Amino acid sequence: MIRIEKYDELSEGTRLQLHQAIHAEFGHIPIVQETSWATPHWTILYMEDERILSFYNIIERNILIDGVPCKAGGINNVITPPEYRRKGYATRLLNNTRHFLFTDLRCGQGLLLCADAMIPYYNQLGWYAVNSEVYFDQPQGRRLWAANTMLLSPGTPITPASIDLQGLPW
C-alpha cells in the first residue's frame, strides 16, 4: 500500500526508521557528509504490514530554470532496504505517485540529484539527465552542484542551461 504523508506529521518511530535507512544507504558518501540538506515536505511510503518496503521524500520549492520561476518537486532519498530490493517496489512507488507530483502538488518539474550508477534506472522511468549548471545554498554560501541532475517533465523535456535550487539541495 502506498501512503503519502507530510514529513512533519510522521510518527517519531517512522522518522527514526527513515533516518536509519538514509544513514545506512548514503551516510558514508563524502558529498553527503559535507553538505547541508533540505528538510522534506512529504514522505512517500510503500508499506506492507507496517513494514517500509520502499520510500522517498519530496521537497516542494520554487526554483529558477534559466532565470524563470518554476515549482519543482525535489525527489530525495529513494531507498528500498536491502532485504526488499529487486522486487519492483521503488519503481511502483515512483510510477504511481507522478499524479501526486504533477497534479496534486502542481509541480512544473521533478528534479533529483543522482549518482552515476542510478542514471539508467531513472531513465527507464522517464527521468532524463540534464547538463545544466545547478546552484544551491549552503551555510558558507552559494555552491555549484558537481554531480548529476535529472528532471522529470509532465510534458516535453526541457534542456536548461542553469538551474538555481533557491535553497539547500535535496
C-alpha positions in Angstrom: 0.0 0.0 0.0 1.3 3.5 -0.9 1.0 6.2 1.7 1.7 9.9 1.2 2.3 11.7 4.4 3.5 15.2 5.4 7.0 14.7 6.7 6.4 16.8 9.8 3.4 14.6 10.7 5.3 11.3 10.6 5.5 9.4 13.9 8.8 9.6 15.7 9.2 5.9 15.1 8.8 6.2 11.4 11.2 9.1 11.2 13.7 7.1 13.1 13.4 4.2 10.7 13.8 6.5 7.7 16.8 8.3 9.2 18.5 4.9 9.9 17.8 3.7 6.3 19.1 7.0 4.9 22.3 6.9 7.0 22.9 3.2 6.1 22.5 4.0 2.4 24.2 7.4 2.0 26.0 8.2 5.3 29.4 7.0 4.1 29.4 9.2 0.9 31.7 12.3 1.3 29.4 14.7 -0.6 26.5 13.6 1.7 28.6 14.2 4.8 29.9 17.6 3.7 26.5 19.0 2.6 23.6 20.6 4.5 20.3 19.2 3.1 16.8 20.4 2.9 14.1 19.0 5.2 11.4 17.2 3.2 7.8 18.3 3.0 6.4 14.9 2.0 7.3 11.3 2.5 6.0 8.7 0.1 6.0 5.2 1.6 5.4 1.7 0.1 4.1 -0.3 3.1 3.1 -3.8 3.8 2.0 -5.0 7.3 3.6 -1.8 8.8 6.9 -2.6 7.2 8.5 0.0 5.0 9.4 -1.7 1.7 10.5 1.5 -0.1 10.2 5.2 0.3 11.3 8.6 -0.9 10.9 12.2 0.1 9.7 15.3 -1.8 10.8 18.9 -1.2 8.4 21.5 -2.7 10.1 24.6 -3.8 10.1 27.4 -6.3 13.3 27.2 -8.2 14.7 29.1 -11.2 15.2 27.4 -14.5 17.1 29.6 -16.9 16.0 32.5 -14.6 12.3 31.6 -14.9 10.4 30.6 -11.7 9.2 27.0 -11.7 7.6 25.0 -8.9 9.7 21.8 -8.5 9.2 18.6 -6.7 12.6 17.7 -5.5 13.0 13.9 -5.0 15.4 12.6 -2.5 16.4 9.5 -0.6 14.8 6.9 -2.9 15.5 3.9 -0.7 14.5 0.3 -0.6 16.0 -1.6 2.3 18.4 -4.4 1.1 16.0 -7.2 2.0 13.3 -5.9 -0.2 15.3 -4.9 -3.3 14.8 -6.3 -6.8 11.1 -6.7 -6.3 10.0 -3.5 -8.1 8.8 -1.6 -5.0 10.6 1.6 -5.8 9.6 1.5 -9.4 5.9 1.1 -8.5 6.2 3.8 -5.9 7.7 6.3 -8.2 5.4 5.5 -11.1 2.3 5.5 -9.0 2.9 8.9 -7.4 3.5 11.0 -10.6 -0.1 12.2 -10.3 0.6 13.5 -6.8 3.7 15.3 -8.0 2.3 17.0 -11.1 -1.4 17.2 -10.4 -1.9 17.4 -6.6 1.3 19.5 -5.9 1.2 21.2 -9.3 4.9 20.9 -9.9 6.2 22.0 -13.2 9.2 19.7 -13.0 10.5 16.8 -10.9 14.2 17.2 -10.0 16.7 14.8 -8.4 20.4 14.8 -7.8 21.7 11.5 -8.9 24.6 9.1 -8.6 26.1 7.9 -11.9 25.1 4.3 -11.3 21.4 5.2 -10.9 21.0 7.1 -14.2 19.9 4.1 -16.2 17.3 3.2 -13.6 15.8 6.6 -13.6 16.0 6.8 -17.4 13.7 3.8 -17.7 11.2 5.6 -15.5 11.1 8.7 -17.8 13.7 10.8 -16.0 16.4 12.4 -18.1 19.8 13.8 -17.2 20.5 17.5 -17.9 23.9 19.1 -18.5 22.9 22.2 -16.5 24.8 24.4 -14.0 22.9 23.7 -10.8 23.3 26.2 -8.0 22.3 25.7 -4.4 22.8 27.3 -1.0 24.9 26.1 1.9 25.7 27.8 5.2 29.0 29.0 3.9 27.4 30.4 0.7 26.2 29.6 -2.8 27.7 26.5 -4.5 27.7 24.7 -7.8 26.4 21.1 -7.8 29.2 18.8 -9.2 27.2 15.6 -9.8 24.3 14.5 -12.0 20.9 16.3 -12.1 17.9 14.6 -13.6 14.5 16.0 -14.5 11.0 14.5 -15.0 8.8 16.7 -17.1 5.0 16.4 -17.3 5.2 17.3 -21.0 8.0 17.9 -23.4 11.5 17.5 -21.9 13.5 20.7 -21.4 17.2 21.4 -21.7 18.1 24.2 -19.3 21.5 25.9 -19.2 21.1 26.7 -15.5 19.0 25.7 -12.5 19.0 27.5 -9.2 17.5 25.4 -6.4 16.9 28.6 -4.4 17.9 26.9 -1.1 19.5 23.8 0.3 19.8 20.8 -2.0 17.8 17.7 -1.6 
